[in-house]
Amino acid sequence: MKHNGELLILTTMAEAERAAAFARGLVEARLAACVSVLPGATSFYRWKSETISEDREIVLLIKTHRQKLSEVEAYFREQHPYECPEFVVLDAAMSEGHGGWLRGELRIEG
């Protein structure tokens, strides 16, 4: 496996319908080759208080490429429902077959 600019971006949302629409929009715009929507997470955090919140959330695993990162960031600013969305970007080493498929879906040369 090797790294050719592929990325995995993590975010969360509260509502299943919004998560599905967000994921579909990323794939339709070719900003992501695939988005896995994983319900059932429980998040613990502090937000604008000292009280720890506990909320059910949906985790989105967004598979994309470094060349699309600025466009994905713009999509988050426009479409993500949270005031301050989680936007965790990880380098992803993929098999040549999967990485090639991803680059093809995103129309990345090379």
Secondary structure, 3 states (H helix, E strand, C coil): CECCCEEEEEEEECCHHHHHHHHHHHHHCCCCCEEEEEEEEEEEEECCCCCEEEEEEEEEEEEEEHHHHHHHHHHHHHHCCCCCCCCEEEECCECHHHHHHHHHHCCCCC
